[in-house]
Structures are given as C-alpha cells and as structure tokens.
C-alpha cells in the first residue's frame, strides 16, 4: 500500500466526529526489527503536512524499530510526541502517565498494560511490521485496537 493510500485510510478511519481544533493522536507502533526508517520518516512528514499542529505522535517507548523511529522523527519535525513505556522502564518527559507508574520491577504483563493504555489514548493506530516477522507485542496492541474499536493500518 502506498504512503498516500495509507494516509487516506488513516484519515478515513479516524473518528468521524467534528475534530476541528482537536488533536489527532496517531499511534505509531511495530516490530523492534522494523528497519525502514525512511518509510516512517516520510509517513510522519505526510501526517504533519495534513494535520500540522493538531497532530500528536504516540508510541510505546521502545528505543529500537518502529517506536524508536516514531520518536526520532516526531521530535525532529517538532511535533507533539507522547509515549507509553512499560511500567518497568524509567519515567521520562514524554510519558503520558504520572511518574509513580514507572520504575517497577520487570513483569511481562507491563507490556500488555502499556498496549492497553496506548490504544485507549490514541485515535488511530499505524503498525509497521516487516514481512515475514511475527511481532507478538504489536499483535497484542492490534488485538486491543480491535477490542476498543480503534481503526488501524498495518504497513510492511
């Protein structure tokens, strides 16, 4: 699917309520093995052209792959950026949740809780997953999107 088609799909799949003056929260998630940084950069640039200051990029706070590139380019383009790292990660200035939610001992369920919070916060979800890769965490987030009736697009 071309970037233009994906953007149209995201636009159509966004809530059809009157969004004038409201921020469009686009979750950019995906595999830690996603390496096509240029595709994510171009995608975020196109989102910026369409929504300008009304755009907020949201990610899960992973430093590698899709999440890391989402953060990098959102900040480079001076966009609103928020993240939902798992609770065993340290708090940072981009965290939506308050600081007491972070710095906990490791537990695998922190990833599922993070995905739930991220999806509930976002308007639409864009998942970057390389062909042939199974991304359990991303699939968990997409299941949460379906459960919450959030629209999503998968990009290879």
N, C-alpha and C positions, 0 to 999 in steps of 0.2 A: 504494500500500500504506500503510495507516495505521501510525502510530508503534507502536501496540500489536501489530499483526501483525508488524512488523519486529522488535520486541523478542522476541516469541515465536520468530520464525525464528532470531534470533541465539542465543537460549537453547537452542533445539533443535539448532542447528548447531554449538554449542560442543562441545568434546571431551566425550564421554560417560564419561570416566574419573571416578573419585571426585575431585572438585575441592574438597572441603571443606578449608578452610584454605589453599587455593592462590589466587593472584591470577588473575583473568580479564583477559587482555590483549586489549583491543579496539582494533584499528587503525581510525582514522577518517581516511580519505583522500578525495581527489577533486579536482575541477577548481578551478583558481585563479579561475575565473569563477563559482563557486557563490556566490550572494549571500543565500540564505535562512538567515540567521544564527539566526533564531528556531527553525527546524526542528532545527538542530544543537543549539542550547541545550536544547530540550525533550527531544531524544533522549538527550543526555548526562545530563540530570536523571533521566530514567526508568532509565537504566543504573545511576546512583548509587542510586536507590531499590531496585533489585533486588539489586545486589552490594555496596553500601556500601564499606567499607574494602578489600574484596577485588577492587576494580576498578582497572585501570590503563589509561589512555587513551594510545594510541601514535599519533604522526603522523610525516609526512615533513619537517616543519620549514619548510614554505613559509609566508610571512607572510600571503599572500592566500588567499582562498577557504576551502575546507573545512579544510585543515590549520590555517590561522590561527584559525578559529573553534573548532576542536577544542582547540587550546592555550588560547585565551582562556577558554573555559567550563570546561575541566578544572581550570585554575588557580583560577578564580573559585569553583568548587564545592569547592576544596581536595582534589582527587583526586590520586592518583598519576599523574604525567604523564612520558612519555619520548618522545624523538624521534630520528629518523634522518635528519638533513640530508645532502645530497650532500657528498662529500669536499672540494669547493671552497668550502664555507661555513666560517665560523669555528666553533670548538668553543664550546659553551655548557653550562650546568649541567644541562640536561635530556638531553644526549646519552648514549646507552647505550654507544657505542663510546668508547674512550680518545682523549684529545686529539690524539695523534700522527696520528690518522686524518683530521684536518681541516686546512684552510688550504692545500690543494693547488692547483696551477694548474687552471683550468677544463678539464673534459673532459666531453662529453655522456654518456659511459658511467658517470660518477659517479651519475647518476640511476638507471640500471638496477641498479647495485650497491647503492644505497640501498634501492631497492624490494625487492631480494632479501633484504637484511638485515632490513628492516622486517617483511616477510611471515613469514620464518622465526621471528622473535621473537614474533609475535602469535598468539593463539588463533583469533580470527575477524576478518574484515575487513568494514567498512562503507564503501561508496564513495558519496559524494554528487556526482552529476553532473547538471547541468541538462539538461532535454530539449532535443534538437537540437544539443548540443555534443559534439564528439568530443574526448576527453581522452586523448592518446597516453600520457602518463605514468601516468594512472590505469589505462588499459587494460594497460599493461606490468605494473603491480602485480597486476592481476587475473589475468593470464596466469601470473604467478609463484605466485599463490594456488592456481590450478588445478594447476599442476605440483607444488606441495607438499601437495596435497590439503587445503588450508585452506578452510573454509566462508566464504562471503561473501554479502553482500546489497548490491544497488545501489538507492539512493534518488534519485529525481528532485527 
